[in-house]
C-alpha cells in the first residue's frame, strides 16, 4: 500500500500520478511549492537530479489548509509546514506554532495518530549550549506535543537534520490506526536524555510499526553512533557507520513485530569527502537495499553520519 523509492524523473511527472502521496526533491530549496511537493533544502550528495517518492495504492487528494499543505487517502495523510527565514529567527516559538497547526489539522481530518515526522532546519548546530538551534527546536516541538496531549509513550519516530539554505520544513505522516512505538535497549530513550542535551529532550521514538490495509511497515528514526546517551567513535566514519548499523539491526530484531525487511535507507552525511566511503561501506553490506545519500548537518556536531530506514 505504501512504497518509498528514489527517482530521477521530473517532479511534475511524479506529481501527475494519482498514486503519489509526496515528492521530496533533493535540491537546495526549502519553501512551499504546491501540495504534494516538499522541497526540504537537502541536496542529493552527487548533485544529480533526484526525487524521494512516497506512493500508495489508492488515489490521492491534495490541498492546503492555512499554512499546511496536505496529501491524503482514506488511510493516511501527509502534512507539510514551512518556516520562512524570519520565522527561523525565533525557532522555538515558530516550531511550536507549526507543530500545533499540523496536529490540529490531523485531528480535524480524523488522522489522529502521527507515526513519522521529518524536520529539516537551517544551521542546526549554530549556537552555544541551550542557545543551539536544535535545542530550541526541541523545546518548541515538546511544547506543542504537551499542549496537544501527546505523551512520551506516543511520540512517533522522527528525523531532524540541518540543511545549507534558508527556511525550515516539518512534515508528518499520520493515520487513523494506532501505531506501536519502540525504543532501543542500547540507548537511553531520547525523551529521557540528561540535562546536558538541552532544556527539553528530543521527543521521538527510535522506531514505529504500523499496519495499513493489512500491510505491515516499520519506520526507523534517524539513527547514529550513540550508545546510552553518548556519541561514540567521534572522528571515525567507518566506526560510526558500524555503531549506527548495529543500532538499526538491534531495532530490526527487537522492535519489528511483523518481521519487516529493510527496504530503503535515507543517508545523511556531514562532509562531502565522506560520501563515497559511506556509499561503498553501505553497498558492500546491504546491496539490495535502495538508498539515497544527502549532504546534511547532523543534530550533534560530533556525528558524521545518520541513517533512517523504511521497512516492509
Secondary structure, 3 states (H helix, E strand, C coil): CEEEEEECCCHHHHHCCCCEEEEEECCCCCCCCCCCECCCCCEECCCCCCEEEEEECCCCEEEEECCEEEEECCCEEEEEEEECCCHHHHHHHHHHHHHHHHHHHHHHHCCCEEEEEEEEEECCCCCCHHHCHHHHHHHHHHHHHHHHCCCHHHCCEEEEEEECCCCEEEEEEEECCCCEEECCCCECCHHHCCHHHCCCCCCCECEEEEEECCEEEEEEEEECCEEECEECCCCCHHHHHHHHHHHHHHHHHHCCCCCCCEEEEEEEECCHHHHHHHHHHHHHHCCCCEEEEEECECCCCCCCEEEEEEEC
